[in-house]
């Protein structure tokens, strides 16, 4: 089928008569390779011998929440920006100016402001972020139906077979997508291009912000070898500690181990790690992957058993989960509490509600009852809350606890507060519970 129109990326790719290992990310000209574009002399080029043969990509927006806030308020352009739950909350994300000074996600706000006292602190606007996310998703779907979202600001794309339709290789389409996101939406994104999802996700994080990194098949083993095992997606602190206890610190160490021995020692995780250490990932890019849960967690700077501090963090996390559920128009029937003790032991509790909810008050009180049962097993280094069993939200929620007649009034008050924030801004009204 002949496409109805042809993009600049299409025209520039056609202009190169043979295989091209270079691509200008500014004017989208394909060329034989080099450090500058031969057409516009831009240094923003990507060159790789496998550039035209790779089709699996991971696109990740740069400091997404903070970037949207800077775009919407130009006065913040040169300022460090922290998005989080008020001046006494925790950091959801921070712009790169703040990150240079040491600010990180899940950091307590008081600690972030010590590192970056001049930062503008902005409460999350999940509805706004969802709106921008949908616009980015629509742009992706114009290139390929194989888009697998991971969150509001990142997704895998499989562009196999799209070159004939768009008359441009995947690399050119991705560079054009990056440029379009920046031009039309005013935010930036980084791209990783590779033979599979595992390598593509690693690549997208290598040159942030505004990066475009390629990991080819030929270089995979040499690239992965000296990297720490923590680079592998899903290998957290406890897995790193277990691997290091076996003398496995790098991916090369992992690759040198016998496959069956890893399976015996670590079970299915050992089998997965062996394949990933060899750069093997058979997972396909799966479109329309349903959202299974919404969760937030925070790691404390110091282990704590302070009931007041734990309750306050639990409320902040419940409020964030609620905001995301409300922005998506969904509710959930299962509330999960996650606690990690000082010895790294993990405690997970779940409670199934009589009716789905997206209200912060109901999430908080459900999780609080579970927390109170485990309070004596602290101190804790991490606390988190999740909502699963998701479905489209129906009518406004009503009180359902006969033992708590005040529940109905709290839910009505929360809905009223949501309407005020929607009209006058996130800081227009605050609950006393959110202050400390």
ABEGO torsion letter per residue (X at the ends): XBBABBBAAAAAAAABABBBABBBAAAGBBBAEEABBAAAGBABBBBBAAAAABABBBBBBBGAAAAAAAAABAAAAABBBBBBBEAABBBABBBAAAAAAGBBBGBBAAAAAAABAABBBBBBBAAAAAAAAAAAAAAAAAABABBBBABAABBBBBABGAAAAAGBBAAAAAAAAAAAAAAAAGBBBBBBBBABAAAAAAAAAAAOBGBBBBBBAAAAAAAAAABBAAABBGBBAAAAAAAAAAGBABAAAAAABBAAAAAAAAEAAAAAAAAAAAGBBABBBBBGBBBABBBBBBBBABBBABAAAAAAAAAAAAAAAAAAAAAAGBBBABBBBBBBBAAGBBBBBBBBBABBBABAAAAAAAAAAAAAAAAAAOBBABBBBBBBGBBBBBBBBBBABAABAAAAAAAAAAAAAAAAAAAAEAAABBBAAABX
